[in-house]
Structures are given as C-alpha cells and as structure tokens.
Amino acid sequence: VVWRFEGKKPDTLGSNTRLYNWIPQNDLLALNLTKMSVKMAAALILLQLSGFFESGSGGKVLVWPVEFSHWLNLRTILDELVKKGHEVTVLRPSASFSYEVDNTSTIEFETYPSSYSITDLEELFMDSFRKEIYELPKQSFWRYFLMLQELFWLGSEFSESLCKDAVFNKELMTKLHNSSFDVMVADPFAPCGDLLAEILKIPLVYSLRFFPGSTYEKYSGGLPLPPSYVPVALSELTDRMTFMERVQNKKRNQLYSEVLGRPTTLTEIMAKADIWLIRTYWDLEFPHPVLPNFDFVGGLHCRPAKPLPEEIEDFVQSSGDHGVVVFSLGSMVGTLTEERANVIAAGLAQIPQK
C-alpha cells in the first residue's frame, strides 16, 4: 500500500504499507485506457468550446475557478485551450492557495483585492474539514443535516464575499467589459461566474463534479434525478433504498438582483449555462436520465505517466501478483487524527496487496 500521509506514524502500520508525504499519484494510477479516455474527453471539450469562437481565430476565455482539486481539474481544460491558441484569463482573488501554473504556461491571471486574508482562508478551510471529517459522521440523523447546513452556509458566505469583491470592483469590471471575452468557463461550486457571464453577455460553460444534494444540477441544469431511485449526493444512500430512505431523500438572489438591477434568482442565472462538464464517468454513477448539454469528462486531470522515483518503483515491483493499493485522501487532506490513522493502518495491514 502506497499511502500519502503526514503526521505521526500509526502504531498499527503493516509491513505491506509505505508512508510518503508526497506521491506521484497520476504516475501510479496511469493506464493506457485512462490516457485514451482523457484524450477523447479533451477533444470533445475543445470541439464544443470552439463553437463560441469566430472561425479561424483564437478565442478569449474568462475563468471563474475554485480552490484545490477543483482547480487541478479545471486547469487541464485551460492548458488544452492555450495549446490551441486561445487566450485564457483566470480571475484570482489576492488571497488564494491553489491558483498556480507552470512557468511555461501562457495562462494569464487577473488578480483582484479580496476581503479575506490568507489567515482567514486557512481558519475557514481547516475548521470546515475538521467538522466534515471528524464530527459530521458521529451526529444523529437530524443533527447531521443541521451541521451540513451550517457548513454549507460557511462556504456560501465565503464565496459570496469573493463574488462581491469582483462584481463591485468598478476598475475590474470595466477592464473585463473592454476585454471582449468570448466565453466564461466557471466552477459553480462557488457561484459568480454565472453572474459575470450575464453581465458581460457571453456564453457560460460549467465544470463540476457534483453539488451537495445535486441541487444545482436539478434546479438550474434541469437534470432529471427522481428521488425514487436516484440517491441524493452525500446522503450515503445507494439506488437500493427502503421506503423511509426514499422519503429522506435567499441571500444570493438578493445579490444577483442588486448587481443586475432587476429581480432574478441564482437558479435563473445558472440555468443559462450552455454546457455542464461533469468530472466523473457515466458508468460510475447510479442510473439516471442525462440531458444533451451534460457531458461526463472523468479522468480529465490525468496526464501521461512519468517514471516513478526509485524507492517507490522498487516497492511497487516487489508486490508480486497481488499488486499495489494507492491510498490518498485528495489534495486537501494530508493529516488525520492518531485514532483514525491507526484504524485505517490496521485495515490496510490485513490485505494481501502492498
């Protein structure tokens, strides 16, 4: 088992497990089939986006991103666009963690002053992660949803603040108007790209894995997700539900109305998105209807594999016929409580794989 882990070494760690502060996850998981799927998805996206640009010319793309793994996925699309000769400009708040590119990249950043500091961001994200990972699973049924709502409002207040920092910045908005962008590419997890697209009167393309409860997909995208057989995202249910499980299953509107100078809602503006790029594979989802403007682009962030570091390569090759398990909790979670780490380590120690 190759485990990306930071912190005290678990006491229950098995001999089949190696801990690393960093792992080349893409290289470990690389398969020819995966690389083929990535190329096909990238080609599909470029074909669709090309419809927004004038024939024979490079387009101008404006981007509203979201931090961490959201940015890693979105950046893959942007890298392909600049390779094809398009100009890409990313709106970036002055306080941010993730928005970086290689030195050779021609992606441009338009940085605007943020009312949040880096310290504010660290406190917000760390507190949210702690509650979501360690406290939320222990709650009773009703307390679970109350805490989930609390976490949602924390994130919503943060994203609303970033949006206000952008749309009420007259200098920034004048510059965006004068730049004559052709299309907005946005992550709806932090709404505002839709509002900017409406202000600038340009087409809108979303990149999204899913929103909690699939709220945006259902009510803005019009995606049919009948609760009788499609489990709500993050509900921990499957498509095999009991009757009771099936039963379980206005601030932003004011901001959008104020900025546009007319009554409107977040749902109305989001519904104008031309394309929804869903960052997963259709065959990994529970069965449900799909609309023509919803495209599955799973694996888009994967890149061609490079050779592994010698130490990891030796460990992988020593696994024999059982193979190797790669264990990582994503781009945001590197540390665990000692109790949780020992439980995971004890479980991994019992499997035959390295």
MIFILUM-206195 format. One record per residue: residue in three letters; x, y, z of N, C-alpha, C in turn. Coordinates in steps of 0.2 Angstrom, whole numbers, plus 5000, padded with zeros to 4 digits. Example, Ala and Ser with C-alpha at 12.3 -4.5 7.8 and 13.67 -1.06 7.14 Angstrom:
# residues 2
aa/n_c1/n_c2/n_c3/ca_c1/ca_c2/ca_c3/c_c1/c_c2/c_c3
ALA/5066/4972/5039/5062/4978/5039/5066/4984/5039
SER/5064/4989/5035/5068/4995/5036/5064/5000/5039
# end
This chain:
# residues 354
aa/n_c1/n_c2/n_c3/ca_c1/ca_c2/ca_c3/c_c1/c_c2/c_c3
VAL/5004/4994/5000/5000/5000/5000/5004/5006/5000
VAL/5003/5011/4995/5007/5017/4995/5002/5022/4998
TRP/5004/5025/5003/4999/5030/5007/5002/5037/5007
ARG/4998/5042/5005/5000/5048/5006/4998/5051/5013
PHE/5003/5052/5017/5001/5053/5024/5006/5058/5027
GLU/5004/5062/5032/5008/5067/5035/5006/5066/5043
GLY/5011/5066/5047/5009/5066/5054/5013/5060/5057
LYS/5011/5058/5064/5014/5053/5067/5013/5046/5064
LYS/5018/5042/5063/5017/5035/5060/5012/5031/5064
PRO/5007/5028/5061/5002/5024/5065/5006/5018/5068
ASP/5004/5017/5074/5006/5011/5078/5004/5004/5075
THR/4999/5004/5071/4996/4998/5068/4998/4997/5061
LEU/5003/5001/5059/5005/5001/5052/5008/4994/5050
GLY/5006/4991/5044/5008/4984/5042/5014/4985/5038
SER/5017/4979/5038/5024/4979/5034/5022/4980/5026
ASN/5016/4979/5024/5014/4980/5017/5013/4987/5015
THR/5014/4992/5020/5012/4999/5019/5018/5004/5019
ARG/5019/5008/5015/5024/5013/5015/5020/5020/5015
LEU/5023/5025/5019/5020/5031/5020/5025/5036/5016
TYR/5021/5041/5013/5025/5046/5009/5021/5053/5010
ASN/5025/5058/5011/5022/5065/5012/5019/5067/5005
TRP/5022/5064/5000/5020/5066/4993/5021/5060/4989
ILE/5016/5058/4984/5016/5053/4980/5014/5055/4973
PRO/5018/5052/4968/5016/5054/4961/5010/5050/4959
GLN/5004/5052/4961/4998/5048/4960/4996/5047/4953
ASN/4997/5052/4949/4995/5051/4942/4999/5045/4939
ASP/5006/5045/4941/5010/5040/4938/5009/5033/4940
LEU/5007/5033/4947/5005/5026/4950/4998/5024/4947
LEU/4994/5028/4945/4987/5026/4943/4987/5025/4935
ALA/4992/5027/4932/4992/5028/4924/4991/5021/4921
LEU/4986/5021/4917/4984/5016/4912/4983/5018/4905
ASN/4984/5014/4900/4983/5016/4893/4976/5018/4892
LEU/4972/5014/4895/4964/5015/4894/4963/5022/4897
THR/4965/5024/4902/4964/5030/4906/4966/5036/4901
LYS/4972/5035/4899/4975/5041/4895/4971/5042/4888
MET/4969/5036/4885/4965/5037/4879/4958/5040/4881
SER/4955/5039/4887/4949/5042/4889/4950/5050/4890
VAL/4956/5051/4893/4957/5058/4894/4958/5062/4887
LYS/4961/5059/4882/4962/5062/4876/4955/5063/4873
MET/4951/5058/4873/4944/5059/4870/4940/5064/4873
ALA/4941/5065/4880/4937/5070/4884/4939/5077/4882
ALA/4946/5077/4881/4949/5084/4880/4947/5086/4873
ALA/4947/5081/4868/4945/5083/4861/4937/5085/4861
LEU/4933/5082/4865/4926/5083/4865/4925/5090/4868
ILE/4928/5092/4873/4928/5099/4876/4930/5104/4871
LEU/4936/5103/4868/4938/5108/4863/4933/5109/4857
LEU/4930/5103/4855/4926/5104/4849/4920/5108/4851
GLN/4917/5107/4857/4911/5111/4860/4913/5118/4861
LEU/4918/5119/4864/4920/5126/4865/4922/5130/4859
SER/4924/5127/4854/4926/5130/4848/4920/5134/4844
GLY/4914/5131/4846/4908/5134/4843/4907/5141/4846
PHE/4910/5143/4851/4909/5150/4854/4914/5155/4851
PHE/4919/5153/4847/4924/5157/4844/4923/5158/4837
GLU/4925/5164/4834/4925/5165/4827/4929/5160/4823
SER/4927/5158/4817/4930/5153/4813/4937/5156/4812
GLY/4942/5151/4813/4949/5153/4811/4953/5157/4816
SER/4950/5159/4821/4953/5164/4826/4953/5161/4833
GLY/4958/5163/4837/4959/5161/4844/4954/5165/4848
GLY/4950/5161/4853/4945/5164/4857/4948/5167/4863
LYS/4944/5171/4867/4946/5174/4873/4942/5171/4878
VAL/4945/5167/4883/4941/5164/4888/4942/5167/4895
LEU/4937/5168/4899/4937/5171/4905/4935/5165/4910
VAL/4939/5165/4916/4938/5159/4920/4937/5161/4927
TRP/4931/5158/4930/4930/5159/4937/4931/5152/4941
PRO/4937/5151/4945/4939/5145/4947/4937/5144/4954
VAL/4938/5138/4957/4938/5136/4964/4944/5132/4966
GLU/4946/5133/4973/4952/5131/4975/4953/5123/4975
PHE/4959/5121/4976/4961/5114/4977/4960/5110/4971
SER/4957/5104/4972/4956/5099/4967/4952/5102/4961
HIS/4947/5106/4963/4943/5109/4958/4948/5113/4953
TRP/4953/5116/4955/4957/5120/4951/4961/5115/4947
LEU/4964/5110/4950/4968/5105/4946/4964/5102/4940
ASN/4958/5101/4941/4954/5098/4935/4952/5104/4930
LEU/4951/5109/4932/4949/5115/4928/4955/5117/4924
ARG/4961/5117/4927/4967/5119/4924/4969/5114/4918
THR/4967/5108/4918/4968/5104/4912/4965/5106/4906
ILE/4958/5108/4907/4955/5111/4901/4958/5117/4899
LEU/4960/5122/4903/4963/5128/4901/4970/5127/4898
ASP/4974/5122/4900/4980/5120/4897/4979/5118/4889
GLU/4974/5114/4888/4972/5112/4881/4970/5118/4877
LEU/4966/5123/4880/4964/5129/4876/4970/5133/4874
VAL/4975/5134/4879/4980/5138/4877/4985/5135/4871
LYS/4985/5128/4872/4989/5125/4867/4986/5126/4860
LYS/4979/5127/4860/4976/5128/4853/4975/5135/4851
GLY/4979/5139/4855/4980/5146/4853/4974/5151/4856
HIS/4971/5149/4861/4966/5153/4864/4969/5157/4870
GLU/4966/5163/4871/4969/5167/4877/4964/5165/4883
VAL/4968/5163/4888/4964/5161/4894/4966/5166/4900
THR/4961/5169/4903/4962/5174/4909/4958/5171/4915
VAL/4962/5170/4920/4959/5167/4926/4958/5173/4931
LEU/4952/5174/4934/4950/5178/4939/4953/5175/4946
ARG/4957/5179/4949/4960/5176/4955/4960/5181/4961
PRO/4957/5180/4967/4957/5184/4972/4965/5185/4975
SER/4966/5190/4978/4973/5192/4981/4975/5187/4986
ALA/4970/5184/4990/4971/5178/4995/4969/5172/4992
SER/4974/5167/4990/4972/5161/4987/4977/5156/4989
PHE/4976/5149/4988/4981/5144/4989/4983/5141/4983
SER/4979/5139/4978/4980/5134/4973/4981/5137/4966
TYR/4980/5143/4965/4980/5145/4958/4987/5147/4955
GLU/4990/5141/4953/4997/5142/4950/4997/5138/4944
VAL/5002/5140/4940/5003/5136/4933/5011/5135/4932
ASP/5013/5131/4928/5020/5130/4926/5023/5137/4923
ASN/5029/5137/4924/5032/5143/4921/5032/5144/4914
THR/5030/5139/4910/5030/5139/4903/5023/5141/4901
SER/5018/5141/4905/5011/5142/4904/5010/5149/4902
THR/5005/5150/4897/5003/5156/4895/4996/5158/4898
ILE/4994/5155/4902/4988/5156/4906/4989/5163/4910
GLU/4985/5168/4909/4985/5174/4912/4981/5175/4918
PHE/4983/5178/4923/4979/5179/4929/4977/5187/4930
GLU/4971/5188/4932/4968/5195/4933/4967/5194/4941
THR/4971/5197/4945/4971/5197/4952/4967/5203/4955
TYR/4962/5202/4959/4958/5207/4962/4958/5207/4969
PRO/4958/5213/4973/4958/5213/4980/4953/5209/4984
SER/4955/5205/4988/4950/5201/4992/4949/5203/4999
SER/4943/5203/5001/4941/5205/5008/4943/5200/5013
TYR/4945/5194/5011/4948/5188/5015/4956/5188/5015
SER/4959/5187/5021/4966/5186/5021/4968/5179/5020
ILE/4974/5177/5019/4976/5170/5019/4975/5167/5026
THR/4976/5170/5031/4974/5168/5038/4967/5166/5039
ASP/4963/5170/5036/4955/5169/5036/4954/5163/5032
LEU/4957/5162/5027/4956/5156/5022/4958/5150/5026
GLU/4964/5150/5029/4966/5144/5032/4962/5142/5038
GLU/4959/5147/5042/4955/5145/5048/4948/5142/5045
LEU/4946/5145/5040/4939/5143/5037/4940/5136/5034
PHE/4945/5135/5030/4945/5128/5027/4947/5123/5033
MET/4951/5124/5037/4953/5119/5042/4947/5118/5047
ASP/4944/5123/5049/4938/5121/5053/4933/5117/5049
SER/4931/5119/5043/4927/5115/5039/4929/5108/5038
PHE/4935/5107/5037/4937/5100/5036/4937/5096/5042
ARG/4939/5099/5048/4938/5096/5054/4931/5093/5056
LYS/4926/5098/5055/4919/5096/5056/4917/5091/5051
GLU/4919/5092/5045/4916/5087/5040/4919/5080/5041
ILE/4925/5079/5042/4929/5073/5043/4927/5069/5049
TYR/4928/5073/5055/4928/5070/5062/4921/5071/5066
GLU/4918/5076/5065/4912/5077/5069/4905/5075/5065
LEU/4905/5077/5059/4899/5075/5055/4897/5068/5055
PRO/4901/5063/5054/4899/5056/5054/4896/5054/5061
LYS/4898/5057/5066/4896/5055/5073/4889/5058/5075
GLN/4886/5062/5071/4880/5066/5073/4874/5061/5072
SER/4868/5063/5076/4862/5059/5075/4859/5062/5068
PHE/4853/5058/5066/4851/5060/5059/4849/5067/5058
TRP/4845/5070/5063/4844/5077/5062/4850/5082/5063
ARG/4854/5080/5068/4860/5085/5069/4865/5084/5063
TYR/4865/5079/5060/4869/5078/5054/4867/5083/5049
PHE/4861/5084/5047/4859/5089/5042/4859/5096/5044
LEU/4858/5097/5051/4859/5104/5053/4867/5106/5053
MET/4871/5101/5054/4878/5103/5054/4880/5104/5046
LEU/4877/5099/5042/4879/5100/5035/4876/5107/5032
GLN/4871/5109/5035/4868/5116/5033/4873/5121/5035
GLU/4875/5120/5041/4880/5125/5044/4886/5126/5040
LEU/4889/5120/5038/4895/5120/5034/4893/5123/5027
PHE/4888/5122/5024/4886/5125/5018/4885/5133/5018
TRP/4882/5135/5024/4882/5142/5024/4889/5146/5025
LEU/4893/5142/5029/4900/5145/5029/4903/5146/5023
GLY/4903/5140/5019/4906/5141/5012/4902/5146/5007
SER/4896/5146/5008/4892/5151/5004/4893/5158/5006
GLU/4894/5160/5012/4896/5167/5014/4903/5168/5011
PHE/4908/5163/5011/4914/5165/5009/4914/5166/5001
SER/4911/5162/4997/4910/5163/4990/4906/5169/4988
GLU/4901/5171/4992/4898/5177/4991/4902/5183/4992
SER/4906/5183/4997/4911/5188/4998/4916/5189/4992
LEU/4918/5183/4990/4923/5184/4984/4919/5187/4978
CYS/4913/5185/4977/4909/5187/4971/4908/5195/4972
LYS/4906/5197/4978/4906/5204/4979/4912/5208/4978
ASP/4918/5205/4980/4924/5208/4979/4925/5210/4971
ALA/4923/5205/4967/4924/5205/4960/4919/5210/4957
VAL/4912/5209/4958/4907/5212/4954/4906/5220/4956
PHE/4908/5221/4962/4908/5228/4964/4914/5232/4963
ASN/4919/5229/4960/4926/5232/4959/4925/5235/4952
LYS/4924/5242/4952/4922/5245/4946/4928/5245/4941
GLU/4934/5246/4943/4940/5245/4939/4941/5239/4935
LEU/4940/5233/4939/4940/5226/4937/4934/5225/4932
MET/4928/5227/4933/4923/5226/4929/4923/5230/4922
THR/4926/5236/4923/4927/5240/4916/4932/5236/4912
LYS/4938/5234/4915/4943/5230/4911/4940/5224/4908
LEU/4936/5220/4912/4933/5214/4909/4928/5216/4903
HIS/4924/5221/4904/4920/5223/4898/4924/5225/4892
ASN/4929/5229/4893/4933/5231/4887/4938/5225/4884
SER/4938/5220/4888/4942/5214/4885/4939/5210/4880
SER/4932/5211/4880/4928/5207/4874/4929/5200/4875
PHE/4928/5196/4880/4929/5189/4881/4923/5186/4877
ASP/4925/5180/4874/4920/5176/4870/4916/5171/4874
VAL/4919/5168/4880/4915/5163/4884/4918/5163/4891
MET/4914/5161/4896/4915/5161/4903/4916/5153/4904
VAL/4921/5151/4907/4922/5144/4910/4922/5145/4917
ALA/4917/5141/4921/4917/5143/4928/4915/5136/4932
ASP/4917/5136/4938/4915/5131/4943/4910/5133/4947
PRO/4904/5130/4947/4898/5133/4950/4898/5131/4958
PHE/4903/5128/4960/4903/5126/4967/4904/5133/4971
ALA/4907/5138/4968/4907/5145/4971/4904/5150/4966
PRO/4897/5150/4966/4893/5154/4961/4896/5161/4960
CYS/4897/5164/4954/4898/5170/4952/4900/5171/4945
GLY/4903/5165/4943/4905/5165/4935/4899/5166/4931
ASP/4893/5163/4934/4887/5164/4930/4884/5171/4930
LEU/4885/5175/4936/4883/5182/4936/4888/5186/4931
LEU/4894/5185/4931/4899/5188/4927/4897/5187/4920
ALA/4895/5181/4918/4894/5179/4911/4887/5183/4909
GLU/4883/5184/4914/4876/5188/4912/4878/5195/4911
ILE/4882/5198/4916/4884/5205/4915/4888/5206/4908
LEU/4892/5202/4907/4897/5203/4901/4893/5200/4894
LYS/4887/5197/4895/4883/5194/4890/4887/5189/4885
ILE/4890/5184/4888/4894/5179/4885/4892/5172/4887
PRO/4893/5167/4883/4891/5160/4884/4894/5158/4891
LEU/4891/5153/4894/4893/5150/4900/4894/5143/4900
VAL/4900/5140/4902/4902/5133/4902/4904/5131/4909
TYR/4900/5126/4912/4902/5124/4919/4906/5118/4919
SER/4911/5118/4924/4915/5112/4926/4913/5110/4933
LEU/4910/5104/4934/4908/5102/4941/4908/5094/4942
ARG/4910/5092/4948/4909/5085/4950/4902/5084/4952
PHE/4900/5087/4957/4893/5087/4959/4892/5092/4965
PHE/4886/5095/4966/4885/5099/4971/4881/5095/4976
PRO/4882/5096/4983/4878/5093/4988/4871/5093/4987
GLY/4868/5087/4987/4861/5086/4985/4859/5087/4978
SER/4864/5088/4974/4863/5089/4966/4859/5094/4965
THR/4859/5099/4970/4854/5105/4969/4855/5109/4963
TYR/4861/5111/4961/4862/5115/4955/4860/5111/4949
GLU/4862/5104/4949/4861/5100/4943/4853/5100/4941
LYS/4849/5099/4947/4842/5098/4946/4838/5104/4944
TYR/4839/5109/4949/4835/5115/4948/4838/5120/4943
SER/4844/5120/4942/4847/5125/4937/4848/5122/4930
GLY/4851/5116/4931/4853/5112/4924/4847/5109/4922
GLY/4842/5108/4926/4836/5104/4923/4837/5096/4923
LEU/4842/5094/4926/4844/5087/4925/4839/5082/4929
PRO/4835/5078/4926/4830/5074/4930/4834/5069/4934
LEU/4833/5069/4941/4836/5065/4946/4830/5063/4951
PRO/4826/5058/4948/4820/5056/4953/4822/5053/4959
PRO/4820/5056/4965/4822/5053/4971/4820/5046/4973
SER/4815/5043/4969/4813/5037/4970/4818/5031/4968
TYR/4823/5033/4964/4828/5028/4963/4835/5031/4962
VAL/4836/5038/4962/4842/5041/4962/4844/5044/4968
PRO/4849/5041/4972/4850/5044/4979/4853/5051/4978
VAL/4852/5055/4983/4854/5062/4984/4862/5061/4985
ALA/4865/5066/4982/4873/5066/4983/4874/5067/4990
LEU/4879/5064/4993/4881/5064/5000/4876/5062/5005
SER/4871/5058/5003/4866/5056/5008/4868/5049/5010
GLU/4874/5046/5007/4876/5039/5009/4871/5034/5007
LEU/4867/5035/5003/4862/5030/5001/4864/5027/4994
THR/4861/5022/4992/4863/5019/4985/4856/5019/4982
ASP/4856/5016/4976/4850/5015/4972/4845/5010/4974
ARG/4847/5006/4980/4843/5001/4983/4841/5004/4990
MET/4835/5008/4990/4833/5011/4996/4826/5008/4999
THR/4826/5009/5005/4819/5007/5008/4814/5013/5007
PHE/4808/5012/5009/4803/5017/5008/4805/5024/5012
MET/4807/5023/5019/4809/5028/5023/4815/5032/5020
GLU/4820/5028/5017/4826/5031/5014/4824/5036/5008
ARG/4819/5033/5005/4817/5037/4999/4814/5044/5001
VAL/4810/5044/5007/4807/5050/5010/4812/5055/5012
GLN/4818/5052/5015/4823/5057/5017/4826/5062/5012
ASN/4826/5056/5007/4830/5059/5001/4828/5066/5000
LYS/4840/5164/5003/4838/5169/4999/4842/5175/4998
LYS/4848/5173/5001/4853/5179/5001/4856/5180/4994
ARG/4858/5175/4991/4861/5175/4984/4857/5178/4979
ASN/4850/5177/4980/4846/5180/4975/4846/5188/4975
GLN/4846/5190/4982/4846/5197/4983/4853/5200/4980
LEU/4858/5197/4980/4865/5200/4977/4864/5200/4970
TYR/4862/5195/4967/4861/5194/4959/4856/5200/4957
SER/4851/5201/4960/4846/5206/4959/4849/5213/4959
GLU/4853/5214/4964/4856/5221/4965/4861/5222/4960
VAL/4865/5217/4958/4870/5218/4953/4867/5219/4946
LEU/4862/5215/4944/4859/5216/4938/4854/5221/4937
GLY/4851/5224/4943/4846/5229/4943/4839/5227/4941
ARG/4838/5221/4942/4831/5218/4941/4830/5212/4945
PRO/4824/5210/4946/4823/5204/4951/4825/5198/4947
THR/4829/5194/4950/4831/5187/4947/4833/5183/4953
THR/4835/5177/4951/4837/5172/4956/4844/5168/4954
LEU/4847/5165/4959/4853/5161/4957/4851/5156/4952
THR/4846/5152/4953/4844/5147/4949/4842/5149/4942
GLU/4839/5155/4941/4838/5158/4934/4844/5159/4931
ILE/4849/5162/4934/4855/5164/4930/4859/5158/4929
MET/4860/5153/4933/4863/5147/4932/4860/5143/4927
ALA/4854/5143/4926/4850/5139/4921/4852/5141/4914
LYS/4856/5147/4913/4858/5149/4906/4864/5146/4904
ALA/4867/5142/4908/4873/5138/4906/4872/5134/4900
ASP/4877/5135/4895/4876/5131/4889/4879/5124/4889
ILE/4884/5123/4893/4887/5116/4894/4888/5115/4901
TRP/4887/5109/4904/4889/5106/4910/4894/5101/4909
LEU/4900/5102/4911/4905/5097/4911/4906/5093/4918
ILE/4904/5087/4918/4903/5083/4925/4910/5079/4925
ARG/4913/5080/4931/4920/5077/4931/4920/5070/4934
THR/4916/5066/4931/4916/5058/4933/4914/5054/4927
TYR/4914/5048/4927/4912/5043/4922/4905/5042/4923
TRP/4901/5041/4917/4894/5040/4917/4893/5033/4920
ASP/4897/5028/4919/4896/5021/4921/4898/5021/4929
LEU/4901/5026/4932/4902/5025/4939/4896/5028/4943
GLU/4891/5032/4940/4885/5035/4943/4880/5030/4943
PHE/4875/5031/4948/4869/5027/4948/4865/5029/4942
PRO/4861/5024/4939/4857/5026/4933/4852/5032/4934
HIS/4853/5036/4929/4848/5042/4929/4848/5045/4922
PRO/4843/5049/4920/4842/5052/4914/4848/5057/4913
VAL/4850/5059/4907/4855/5064/4906/4853/5068/4900
LEU/4854/5075/4901/4852/5079/4896/4858/5080/4890
PRO/4856/5083/4885/4861/5083/4879/4867/5088/4881
ASN/4866/5093/4885/4871/5098/4887/4875/5096/4893
PHE/4874/5090/4896/4878/5087/4901/4883/5082/4899
ASP/4889/5083/4899/4895/5079/4897/4899/5076/4902
PHE/4900/5070/4903/4905/5067/4908/4912/5067/4905
VAL/4916/5070/4909/4923/5071/4907/4928/5068/4913
GLY/4926/5062/4916/4930/5059/4921/4937/5058/4919
GLY/4942/5059/4923/4949/5057/4922/4952/5063/4918
LEU/4949/5068/4917/4952/5074/4913/4958/5076/4916
HIS/4959/5076/4922/4965/5079/4925/4971/5074/4925
CYS/4970/5068/4923/4976/5063/4922/4980/5065/4916
ARG/4987/5064/4917/4992/5066/4912/4996/5060/4911
PRO/4999/5060/4905/5004/5054/4903/5009/5052/4909
ALA/5010/5046/4910/5014/5044/4916/5021/5045/4915
LYS/5025/5047/4920/5032/5048/4920/5035/5042/4925
PRO/5041/5041/4924/5044/5036/4928/5044/5037/4936
LEU/5043/5032/4940/5042/5033/4947/5049/5034/4950
PRO/5049/5038/4956/5055/5038/4960/5058/5031/4961
GLU/5064/5030/4962/5067/5023/4963/5064/5020/4969
GLU/5064/5023/4974/5061/5020/4980/5054/5017/4980
ILE/5050/5021/4977/5043/5019/4976/5043/5013/4970
GLU/5047/5014/4965/5047/5009/4960/5049/5002/4962
ASP/5054/5002/4967/5056/4996/4970/5051/4993/4974
PHE/5047/4997/4978/5042/4994/4982/5036/4992/4978
VAL/5034/4995/4973/5029/4993/4968/5031/4986/4965
GLN/5037/4986/4962/5039/4979/4959/5039/4973/4963
SER/5040/4975/4970/5041/4969/4975/5034/4966/4977
SER/5029/4969/4974/5022/4967/4976/5020/4961/4973
GLY/5023/4958/4968/5021/4952/4965/5014/4952/4962
ASP/5011/4946/4962/5005/4945/4958/4999/4949/4962
HIS/5000/4951/4968/4994/4954/4972/4993/4962/4970
GLY/4998/4965/4967/4998/4972/4965/4999/4977/4971
VAL/4997/4983/4969/4998/4988/4974/4992/4992/4975
VAL/4990/4995/4981/4985/4999/4983/4988/5006/4984
VAL/4985/5011/4980/4987/5018/4981/4981/5022/4986
PHE/4983/5024/4991/4978/5027/4996/4980/5035/4997
SER/4976/5039/4995/4976/5046/4996/4970/5049/4997
LEU/4969/5054/5001/4963/5057/5003/4962/5064/4999
GLY/4965/5065/4993/4964/5071/4989/4969/5076/4990
SER/4968/5082/4987/4973/5087/4988/4972/5091/4994
MET/4967/5090/4998/4966/5095/5004/4968/5091/5011
VAL/4968/5085/5011/4968/5081/5017/4975/5077/5017
GLY/4979/5080/5021/4986/5076/5022/4987/5073/5029
THR/4983/5076/5034/4984/5073/5041/4977/5071/5043
LEU/4978/5066/5048/4972/5063/5051/4974/5063/5059
THR/4968/5062/5063/4969/5061/5070/4973/5054/5071
GLU/4976/5053/5077/4980/5047/5078/4975/5041/5078
GLU/4970/5042/5081/4965/5037/5081/4962/5034/5074
ARG/4961/5039/5070/4958/5037/5063/4964/5034/5059
ALA/4970/5037/5060/4976/5034/5056/4977/5027/5058
ASN/4977/5025/5064/4978/5018/5067/4972/5014/5064
VAL/4966/5016/5064/4961/5012/5062/4962/5010/5054
ILE/4964/5015/5050/4965/5014/5043/4971/5009/5042
ALA/4976/5011/5046/4983/5007/5045/4981/5000/5047
ALA/4977/4998/5052/4976/4991/5054/4972/4988/5049
GLY/4967/4991/5045/4964/4988/5040/4968/4987/5034
LEU/4972/4991/5032/4977/4990/5026/4982/4985/5028
ALA/4983/4984/5034/4988/4979/5036/4986/4972/5034
GLN/4979/4971/5034/4976/4964/5033/4975/4962/5026
ILE/4976/4967/5021/4975/4965/5014/4982/4962/5011
PRO/4981/4958/5006/4987/4955/5003/4991/4959/4999
GLN/4988/4965/4996/4992/4969/4992/4997/4973/4996
LYS/5002/4976/4992/5007/4981/4995/5004/4988/4993
# end
